[in-house]
Each structure stands twice: as structure tokens, then as C-alpha cells.
Amino acid sequence: MLFKVIFHILCFNFIFFFATASAKNKQVIDIVYLTQEKSPPHFLSNFDIFVKNKGIFGAELAISDNNTTGKFTNQQFNLKKLIVPEDGAADDVFAKQIAGKYRYLVTVLPAEPLLKIADLPAAQQMLILDAGTTDDELRNGQCRSNVLHLLPTRTMRTDALAQYMMKKRWTKWFLVSGKAPEDLLFAEAIKRSAKRFNMDIVTEKPWEHTYDARRTVQSDVAVFSQVDDYDVLVVADEQGEFGEYLDYRTWLPRPVMGTQGLIATSWHRTHEQWGAIQLQNRFKEKAGRWMEEEDYAAYLAIRAIGEAATRTQTSELNPVKTYLLSDKFALQGYKGNPLSFRSWDGQLRQPVLLAAPQSLVTVAPIEGFLHPKSELDTLGFDQPESKCQWNH
């Protein structure tokens, strides 16, 4: 009896010692998340809810998932969240609270402050994962070797729409665009996709009517849309100032696609395939709302760091970054195909969802569009087209 008691005491002490030693030797990966507050747009519909700080809940969910795996790999993932006030400067916050303290930075910022941070000397020893921009130029002439991009670009989205329209044989487009700089960039992406897939933009018109669309749309849209025959109206209105009011009001009965109507997006609340419903439910339980694109991008950014750190068994920047850009890296994105980074511009290659407001229509690349390396590279700028001059 005495022998059994002594044996159990020794076993307990051994387990306690092993657990304590293991905890002390845990590999720690610190990640900082940086975003900036925004004010609601003045044209927001009464039915729309302005979501503040998109991305944070996605980042928190990913850290939780990383640490679930970390229990078995003896790794600990920590997340520091920093929110810049609307009138603040993100690069100042970076200099005071981030520089020299972290290797991995996830951002939900516009292009200008992102580039300011990426060009700082301290940022050259970091990896920045951009979960907030869709600008093609940031993946081309303005690319940075210390930045990876998680959201699909505008050209990836318009190529996805063009593939679907080609399958439907809707080859004649009527392009309507707003005046905002973002609208003009989206319109340029549409024109590029039309040329790439041999479509015909039969008419192009800027929206010049008042943006108080609820008062004027009934008369304006019918008159505005009396143009030559077309198969589909393609709209470029990223700010949502008028695009929602085009459907069902055009002179000819035609579908609406682009930034409104049928949209191309990285994530959508109606997406339920490939395990997405489980992610949707876990996120909604945590955040009390649907997952937005920035939430999904921030989730993927931190999961990518977690996957690379787990596979390489290190927290060091160079081996993690090398693995992320290698052919070995594959990330579960709940969209069928595994996700990976394009080694020539840092863009995450991924399927793009084509969704109506209340239903998922299809997923691009559309079947039949082939590529010698990856069908996902049929969306957006392929390597021969890229102007990015990376030096890995």
C-alpha cells in the first residue's frame, strides 16, 4: 500500500514537472493587429448597419484556432490589437507601439497608410499581411516585398464576373460608373476583363444624377438607361451611392452585376459549402453579426502565420516567410481549393464567390477556364502580366 502511494506521488511530481517545463519552453509567436476607425458614409441606407472595426473578430477567432493547434505543437500565439482614431496617423502608432517589438503585423488599412508603414525602416524586418485593400497597383508597380495581400483584387473580382458572363454568353455590356476614385479603378478593371475575355462594352456612361437616389431614381434610371441593346448592366459603385437603385428600374429588363446586383467577393453570409457553415456559426456566436470580407481576410492572415509557424516549428521571420511563399504552403479557406500566395506579388490566390444579396450563385474560376499551373491564376494579373519587381 505504501509503495502504491509513493508511486502515485512520484508520477504526479513527474507530470507536474513535465507540464511546467513544457509551458516554460513554449515557442511564442506574437502578432499585432492594426486598424483605423472610420465614420459611417453619409449615403448609408436606413436598412444598412454600419460595422465598425471590421476584421477584429476574425483575427481573434484565428488566434483561438492557432492556439488549439499550438497545444499539440508547444506553441503559443498572442494577439495585440491597436485601433488608430479616425483623426490619428497609423504610421505614428506603428513607430511608437510596434516598431522593433513584433515580427508579424496584420493590417486593415487603406493603401496610403499601408505603404507609409511598409516603407519605414523598422518594417523591413517584419512581414505585413494586408487584410484591407483590393488595389491592383499594390500588387504591381507599388508592390512591397514585406507585404502579403489577403483580399481579392479588383481584377480578380471582375475576371470572376467575366468568366460567369462568358459562360452565360452575355457578351454585350453596358458599363455605368460613379465618379469616386475607387469607382474609376473598378471601371478600369471591368474594361480589362472585357478585353481579356473578348467581351464588348457597347455603352459606357458615368452616373451624373443626384446621389439622393431614393427621390430621383424612378425617373432618372429609366431615362438614363435608354441605350443600345446590351446583355447585362455592369456597375462600378464601390461606395454604394447609386448602384442599389439600378436593378428593376432600367429601360430594358437586364441583370445587374459588378459592385451591386451579382457581386464578386471573398466571403458572403450565404456561403455554406466546404465547412464554411461551421466557420460562419462560430464567428456569429463570437461577434453577434455576419462575417464581413475584412473579418475573413484577417482570419486568413493569422491562420497563415499559424500554419507556417506550425510547419516550420519556428517563430523566426525568414523561414516562416519562405514557407508562406513556397509551393508547400496550403491554407484551408473553406472554399474548396486550398489557398496559397503568389510568389511574384504576394497576392493570396483563392476562389472568388459570385453572390446575389440572398444567395450564392457560383464560385470562380468557372469550370472550363484552364491554366498551366493553377486555375486560380486565371483570376487577376498572372505572372507574365505582373509589374511587381520583388526581391525575395
ABEGO torsion letter per residue (X at the ends): XAAAAAAAAAAAAAAAAAAAAAAAABBBBBBBBBBBBBBBBAABBAABBBBBGBGAAAAAAAAAAAAAAAAAAGBBBBBBBBBBBAABBAAAAAAAAABGABABBBBBBBAAAAAAAAABAAAAABBBBBAABABAAAABAABBAABBBABBBAAAAAAAAAAAAAAAGBABBBBBBBABAAAAAAAAAAAAAAAAAGBBBABBBBBABBABAAAAAAAAAAAAABBBBBABBBBBBAAGAAAAAABGABABBBBBBEABEBBBBABBAABABGGAAAAAAAAAAAAGBBBBAAAAAAAAAAAAAAAAAAAAGBABAAAAAAAAABAABBBBAGAGBBBBBBAAAGBBBBBBBBBBAABBABBOBBBGBBBAABAAAABEBBAAABABBBBX
